[in-house]
């Protein structure tokens, strides 16, 4: 288990509990679906929301998370991105819960009800730190292995765990494919159209961007602009946006978002405690676990031609790629049934 005393010792080590065979897991899953009553999933209505959230101390954090489905069902962990929150999966979770899965949807560090345990902890959002948060969450909840499914920051986090700790990842659903950041490669300029889509990344590198992120109205306006531009056909309303924007009121939100994007551009340092993990990630490790990658046709960050060929070689296990027509960046919220089906299908690869 990863606790506060042993957290530093774990960084850089490919640890993980020995897990049962896939056949054994399938038998256990079947028994769980029959024996365990489902937990509350989603409140219905014009703007569905998760029921009561849970909190658990894990690693450096007290992590807030939603849970749905049978307590002893096979686990799926759904991971959100920026500028989003757990509600990207509000329509995914009940579909998976209905199929017998235990669905865990955590707020990433700096979002929602997730809090740092110590005021002295550096508000770091480099990729390895976020991935280790999720491993710590799994340990705290005594989850040996899970299907990991995410988009944006969530895809990157799931990719890292699948690559470095494959024994913890039964299967993977990764929107936009292989998103592990290579800092050296990130120093090279992209084609102008791609750079244009990343405008906010450069804004966050400035003091003006910092001030905007620390101002509630300005950061919400910025996030809404991103929603509009990266999901051009998604007809969301004010209430849907405001439900997610509440997660941005976390006291560490601005610091985490700014550090994430500045670190990716090598404009902000990480922490030495994560150096060993980062060295392994800079080597572009292959992902061997069963994987389904998803591309959204209208996502400006989707690598052309959007058929998965740009990252296919990075996945060496059982693999399938799907492109969703007419869908933008927030794929699980725009196409929840397709996303949920990808999770089920990846679990069966």
Secondary structure, 3 states (H helix, E strand, C coil): CCCCCCHHHHCCCCCCCCCCCHHHHHHHHHHHHHHCCEECCEECCCCCEECCCEEEEECCEEEEEEEEEECCCCEEEEECCCCCCHHHHCCCHHHHHHCCCEEEEECCCCCCCCEECCCCCCCCCCHHHHHHHHHHHHHHCCCCCEEEEECCHHHHHHHHHHHHCHHHEEEEEEECCCCCCCHHHHCCCCCHHHHHHCHHHHHCCCHHHHHHHCCHHHHHHHHHHHHHHHCCCCCCCHHHHHHHHHHHHCCCHHHHHHHHHHHHCCCCCCCHHHHHHHHHHHCCCCECCEEEEEEECCCCCCCCCCCCCCCHHHECCCEEEEEECCCCCCHHHHCHHHHHHHHHHHHHC
